[in-house]
Amino acid sequence: MEYIQKEIDNKSLRIAVIGLGWMGLPTACLLAEAGFNVTGVDVDLRVVKAINDKKAPIAEPGIDVLIKKNVDNGRLRAINSAKEAAANNQAIIIIVPTVLTENKKPDYTAVEKACREIGRGLQKGSIVVLESTIGPGSTEGLVKDTLERTSGLKAGEDFSLAYSPIRGTAGRVIKDIQSYPRIVGGLDKKSLDLASSLMESIVNSKIIKVNNLRTAEAVKLLENIYRDVNIALVNEISILFERLGIDLDEVVQVANSQPYSHLHSPSIGVGGHCIPVNPYFLLEKANDQGVDLRMMKLARKINDNMYGHAMKLISDALRVCGKKIRRSKIAVLGVSFRANAKDTRHSVARTIIEALQKKGATVTVFDPKFTGEELKGQGYNGFSRVERAVENADCIIITVGHEEFRSLSMSRLSPLMKRPAAVVDCGHILDPTQVEKEGFVYRGIGRGVWVK
């Protein structure tokens, strides 16, 4: 396996990236940009075709330029066979999705399937690096066992095995991969050193080598669990502060001026592929060990139920207007799961829209990151212009703090609506005083400023 280090150094190492989604495709592109020949693999033939046609299958800033450049220069191509990729490449990076079952149990089916296919083509002397988020012990358990069983090779002797989680957020994945310190754990020292050297080729920050695979797996989980618990704390407090007439936004801003305070902002819940999902990977391991992680469970419950509080704010704002949700027209601004990203995975906005419709409201949708046709394709009554979405509406709810929403002119939107009208700001975008000056009834998560 010593030759792999030489090929990393001279950029002659052939690399396969299994999984070309939100994290896999940027990784493949950055490796190609670094000078390696990269074969991307995906089960979706549409993704494979798009990449080979030099088109971006995901809406990630900068990815389209990298795809075109590296497909043109022959350093990036996409195929549909992990077995073929493993047989023709010396390094295999696995970045397939890890999800939950309907009962919120970890579902590692995609990882296991990828390992089976890789094992059928895995060559002696290769290195396999798992980057999918997974519960502690899974790399040296599920992944190692599956690779060894299907390949007939021995990890640590015939091939190297490492784990290196991606730290990245939709809308800035390329920058995050390059700029954040990278964690690497290995089955043995050789695996650790080779994987670290490979990661150094695309990371401008430091490489953090941890003691073992389980530590590396736990780091990624704990990062996201910390954020989930932090958000749950402010979400719960936001309900109290609304009643006390305290503006939680101001409290958080001032509290965070103290260097040991890192409070997040309250929200309608937690979306995205990672934070709502990852805690259950650790909860499963805790249950196996007979440990009750009560705080994690409570945080998940609080954040999952915040959409219900948003519904109460909408109902209360409409009540002050002399209206009810039933038969009201409500304009929902924002369907992305987080601000400034074109990504709807686990977006709480969909939950709110469906709940409003069940209560008899007519719902229109606008999101500056999506065209009206794209919104319609997702099943929404969507529009490309905010004016069309709010026309004759009784209420506006801002679900996410896109930067574009900061320039919303409530004085311009007000005449288009059915007065009296309400604004429920869950994105912490608008100035409550200015909104009320335009004659709206204002409500906002944690914004106790409206309590008289």
N, C-alpha and C positions, 0 to 999 in steps of 0.2 A: 504493500500500500504506500510505500515511500514515493513511488512515481507520481502519485496524485498530488503531493505537495509541489513537486516540480512543475506539474501541469497547471496548478493554480497560479504559481508564480509567473509562468510565461503565457498564461491565458489560453492554453491549448486544451484545457479540460473541457470535455463535452458534458453538458448538464441537461437533465430532464426535470421539468417542473410539472408535477402532477396536480391539476386543479387550476383553472385559469379564471378564477372569480375575482372578487374585490381585492384580495391580498395576493393571490397567486399570479395574476397577470402583471401587476406592477413589479413583483419580484422577478419574474421572467424577463421583463423589459430592462430592468436595472442590471441584471446579470449580462444580458446581451450588450447593453450600453457599456459595460465594463470591459467588453472584448471577448467574452466567451461565446461559443456556439451553443445555443439554447433550443431545446425541443420542448414545446409546451404540449400538455396533454389535457383533454377535457372530454367528458362523456357526451356533452352537448355538441352535436355536429354543426349547429348554427354558430356556436362560438368558434369552433375550429375554422369554419369557412370565413367568418368575419375577419379573423386575425390574418389568415393567409391572403385575404383580399385587402389587407392593410386598413381595416376598419376596426374601431373600438367597440366591443360588445358591452362595455360598462361606461357610465358617465363619470369618469374620474379625471380631474384636471391634469393635463399634460400627457395622458396615456396615449392619445391618438398620435401625437408627434413621435413618441418613442416606438410605437408599433410600426408606423410607416418607415421610419429611418432604418430600423433593424431588420425588418422583412426585406427592404430594398437591398441592404448590404449583405444579406444572406446569413445573418447571425441569429435570426429568430424564425421559427416555423412552428406550426401547430399540427398535431395528429390526434387520432382518437384511441390509440392503443398504448396503455401503460406497459404492457409486456414488451412491445417493440421498443419503446423508449428505454426501458431498463436494459434491454439487450444491446443497445447501441450507444449508451452513455455511461460514464464512470461515476457521475454524481447524480443522485435522485433526490429531489426535494418534494415532500408531500405537503400540499396545502389545500386539502379538500374540506368541505364543511362538516362541522360536528353540531348536531341539533338535538332537540328533545322530542320524546314521544308525546302523545296526547296526555299521558299521565305524568309528564315532566320528569321522565327518566332519560339519562344520557343515551343518545343513539349514535354509535360510532360505526354504523354500517358502511358509510362511505370510506372511512379509514381502512376498515377491514377488507373491503372489496379492492381498494387501491393496492393494499399490501399483497393480496393474493395475486393480482395481476403482475405487480412488480416482481414478486418472487418467482414467477414462471419465466422471467427473462433475466433475472439478476445475475450479474457476472462476478466471479471471484475478484476481489481487490476493490470493489466499488464502495462508495460511502452513501448511506441513506440518512437524510435529515428530515425529521418530522417537524412541521411548523404549525399544524392544526392545533387549536386549543383542546386540551384533553385532561382528564383527571389524573392525579399523581399515581404513578405506577403503570400507566397504560402503555408507555413506550417500551419499557422492558418487559411488559406482559403481552398485551394484545399485538402490538406492532412487531416486536422481536419474535414472538412465537409464530405469528402468521408468516413472516418473511422466511424464518428458518424451515418451517414445515413445507412450504411450497417451493423453496429453492434448493433444499438439501444442503445449504451452506450454514456455517456457524458464525453468529455475530461475535465480533471481537477477534475472530481468527481469520475468517474468510472475507468478511466485509465489516466496515465500520458503521456505527449507529449513533446518532446524536439527536438532540431535541433543541430547537431554538425558536421560541415563540415570536411572532411578529407583533410589534407595538405600533399600531397605526389606526387612524380614524378615517372613515369615509370622507372624501372631499379634500384630503391632504395626505393620502397614503404614501405617495412617492417621497414627499418631503420628510414624513415621519420615519420611514424606513431608513432613509439616509442619515437623519440627524439624531435619532434617539440612541442611547447606549443599547447594545445588543446582548441579550443573555444567551449563553450556550451551555448545555450540559451534555456529557458524553457517557457512553457505556464504559469506556476506558479512556486512558490518557491519549492514545493515538486518535480515537474518534473525536475527542474533545479538541485536540489541536488542529486536526484537519477541518472540522466544521467551523472552528473559530477563524481559521485562515480564509476559508471560503466566504464567510460573512464579512470579513474585513474588506473584501473587494467591492462591496456595495454600501458599506456603512462608514460615514465620515466621523462618527463618534467612537467611543471606546467599546471594546468587547469585554463583557464581564463573564468570566469563566466560573461556573458554580460547581459545587462538589459532585453532583450526580444528576441523573435524569429527573428524578422526582423533585429535586429543588427547582430546576428550571420550569417544570410543569406547574409547580405551586406558585411561582412568582407571577406568572401571567394571570392565574385565577385570582390571586389575592389583590392584584392591582385593580381588577374590575369589580371584585367584591367590595373593596374599600369605597369605590365610587358609588356603588349601589347603596351601601349603608349610609354614606354621607348624604346622598340625595334623599333617602328616606327620612333622615333626621330633619332636614329643612322642610321637606314636604309636610311632615306631621306638624312641625312648629308653625308653618304658614297658615294653617287653619286657625290656630289660636290667635296669631298676630292680626289676622283679618278682623277678628271680633274685638280685639283690644285697640284697634285703630293704629297699629304700628306698621310701618313700611318695612317689610323684611328685606327688600332690596337694599335699602339704606343700611340696615343693621349688618347685613352680610358684607357690604363694601367696607364699612368702618371696622368691623370685627377682623376682617382679613388684612387690615393694616398692621396687625400684630403678627409677627413672623411665624408663630406656631398655630395660627388659625387658617384653615384652608376650606372654608365652607363653600359648597356649591350653591347654585340657585335652585329654587323649587320649580316644579314643572308638572305637566299633566301626566307624567309617568316616565318610564325609561324604555326607549326603543333601541333599535339596532340589533345586530347579530350577536353581540358579545355580552353586554351587561345583563340583559334579562335572562340569558341562557347559562352563562358560565357558573353562577353560584350552584346550580344543580349538579354540576360535575363534582364539586367538592362535597356537597350534601350527600351524594351517593356514597362516597368514601367514608364520610363520617358515620352514616348509618351502618355501614359494614363493620365499623370499629366500635359501635355502640356509643357514639358521642353525639349529643344533641346540640347542634349549632343553632340555638334559639334566635340570636340576633340576626343571622342571615335569613332565616325563615320569615321573621317579622319584617325585615326590610323589603323582602320580595312582596309580602302581602300589602304593605303600605304603598309601595310604588305601583303595584298592579291595580290598586283601588283608587288611585288619584284621578283617573278619568271620571269617576263618580262624583268627586268633589267639583271638578270642572262643570259637570252637568248641573250641579246645584247652583253654581255661580250663574250659569246661563239662565236657569229657571228663576233665580232671584232677580236678576237684572230685568228679565222680561216682565216679572210680576210688578216691579216698580213702574214699568211702562204701561201697565194695565193689560198685559198679554200673557199667554201661556205658550209652552213649547208646541203643543198641538195646534196645527194650522198656521204656525209662524214660518216665515222664510228665514233661514239662517245661512249666512255666508261663512264658510270655513276657509280661513287663509292659512295654507300650509299643510302639506301631507307628508313631507319628509320627516324622518325620525329625529333629526337634529338640524340645527341651524346651518345654513350655507352648504348643504350637501344635497345632491340629487339622488337620494336613497330612501326608500320607503320600508325597508325591512323592519318588521315588528313595530311599525309606527303606530303610536297610540291615537293618532288622528283618525285612522280608519275605525277604531273602536268607538270613538265619539260620534263620528258620522253615522255609523250603524245604529247607535243608541238613540240619536236624535230622530232618525227615520222611523224607528220602532215606536217612538212617542208621538208620531204624526207630524213631524216637521218636514218641510221641503228644504233640502240642503243643496246649496251650490258651492263650488270649490274653485279656488284659485291658488296657484303656487308658482312663483316666478321662475322656479327651476324647471318647470314642465310646461309644455304647450297644452292648449286645450284638448287637442287630439290625444296626446299622451295621457292626460287625466281621464278622458273618456275611455281610453283603452284599459284603464284600471277599474272601470265600472263607476266612475264618478260623473256627476253632472258638472263637468269642468269647463272653464273658460280661460282664454289666453290673456284677457284684460280684467283687472280687478274691478273696473267700473261695471262690467257686465255681470260679474258675480254678485255685487252688492246691490244691484238695481232692485228696488222695491223690497229689500230685505228688512226684517225687523231687528236683526242682531248680527253683529260680526264677532266671530271668535278667532283670535290669532293663536294658533297652536304651537308655533315654532318661531324663533327669533331670527328669521332670515334678515340679512343686512338690508335688502331691498325694502323691507317693511318700515324701516326707520324714516324713509322719505314719504310715507303715506300722508296725504293731506286730508285730514278729517273734515276740514271745511269744504273741500271739493267733493268728498264722498257723501257728506250729510244730506245735500238736496236730492240725491239719488235714492235715498232710503225712505221707508215708510215710518214717519215719525209718530209718536216718540220712538226712538231707537236706542239700542244698547250696544256696548262694546265690551267684550270679555277678553282681556289681554293676558294670555298664558305664556307669551313669549318674552315678556318684560321688555317691550319695545317702545311703548307709547308713554307720554307724560300724562298722568291721570288728570292733572289740572287743565291741560290744554284740551283733552278729550271732553271734559265736562263743560268747558267754556263754549264748545261747539254744540252744546245741548244734548249730548249723549248721557245715558246712564252708564257709569263705568264700574266694572269689576275686574279683579285681577288676582291671580294666585299669590297669596302673601302680601298683597297690596292693601293694607288696612287703612290707607289714606282716604278711602271713600266713606269710612265710618264717621258719621257726624255726631 
